[in-house]
Amino acid sequence: MLTVRAPATSANLGSGFDVFGVALERPADVVRLEKADRVTIEMTGAGSQYIPEDPEKNTVGAVAEALDAPARIQIDKGVRPASGLGSSAASAAAAAVGLNELYDRGYSREELVPIAAKGEAVVSGDAHDDNVAPSIMGGFTIATEKGVTQVDADIPLVACLPDIVVSTRDARNVVPESARVEQMVETVGNAAALTTGMHRDDPELVGQGMHDTVVTPARAKLIDGYEQVREAALAAGATGVTISGAGPTVIAACAEEDRRRIASTMLDAFGERGVDARVYQTRIGRGAEVF
């Protein structure tokens, strides 16, 4: 038997739609795996009542099939579904890393990313690497058709999760089909600034690079209070604020000394809109760990 802890993640980071992702120090899923003749899944934890235990409808079932690794799988959800924190990716990442070791399949962490993404496709309809990559590899990741580039980065973050549900499918439906040339130029510049900031562990550059005028404004309309929370966080010292993944989590980059104040401010801002929320004072962290 193996136990794997796989972290929540934040994808896109504003300027890196479907490309950028970071692993978060907290929250995380914990998955226990034991060899068996067939795949069985047991769910507990945050939002587990909404996740099917049928292997054909669960992210880890697709991963087990891809690795030809039947197992009894127990998933303790620390990452709430439909949170914008890579909930399905955390489970898929944990299963991929754990089953690879349990059955000695010999895949590298990078090679496990597309395998875990097959599990993501069960939930979102498409296999995207931007959440599973950081959950498996840790740090800051850049996922493209040619593979994954990973950078060990250390940036303090605040992730504020409102009691709102935004499905990945709904969030994809509002993404604009085109962008103006000036928007593309701005996005490339911001993405370059964010990537440089990750290499330098510079929250100012990372925050600057989170700005996005294409996807984020469209998705913000699905999150009650987003603009007020964003403005409040920036006023409290955040260097940048954007939507985490498909939402509704709002994520802020900041300096270490400002993190607690920003967290409290974001909670208050949602509260003023009559929206309950919880907040994680976190940072960029490690990928999936086997115990």
HELIX and SHEET records of a PDB file:
HELIX    1   1 SER A   48  TYR A   50  5                                   3    
HELIX    2   2 PRO A   55  LYS A   57  5                                   3    
HELIX    3   3 THR A   59  ALA A   66  1                                   8    
HELIX    4   4 SER A   87  LEU A  102  1                                  16    
HELIX    5   5 ARG A  109  SER A  124  1                                  16    
HELIX    6   6 VAL A  132  MET A  137  1                                   6    
HELIX    7   7 THR A  168  ASN A  173  1                                   6    
HELIX    8   8 VAL A  181  ARG A  200  1                                  20    
HELIX    9   9 PRO A  203  GLY A  209  1                                   7    
HELIX   10  10 VAL A  215  ALA A  220  1                                   6    
HELIX   11  11 TYR A  226  ALA A  235  1                                  10    
HELIX   12  12 GLU A  256  ASP A  258  5                                   3    
HELIX   13  13 ARG A  259  GLU A  272  1                                  14    
SHEET    1   A 5 THR A  40  GLY A  45  0                                        
SHEET    2   A 5 ALA A  71  LYS A  77  1                                        
SHEET    3   A 5 PHE A  20  LYS A  35 -1                                        
SHEET    4   A 5 LEU A   2  ALA A  11 -1                                        
SHEET    5   A 5 GLU A 289  VAL A 290 -1                                        
SHEET    1   B 5 THR A  40  GLY A  45  0                                        
SHEET    2   B 5 ALA A  71  LYS A  77  1                                        
SHEET    3   B 5 PHE A  20  LYS A  35 -1                                        
SHEET    4   B 5 PHE A 140  THR A 144 -1                                        
SHEET    5   B 5 GLY A 147  VAL A 151 -1                                        
SHEET    1   C 4 GLY A 240  ILE A 243  0                                        
SHEET    2   C 4 VAL A 250  ALA A 253 -1                                        
SHEET    3   C 4 PRO A 156  PRO A 162 -1                                        
SHEET    4   C 4 ALA A 277  ARG A 283 -1                                        
END                                                                             
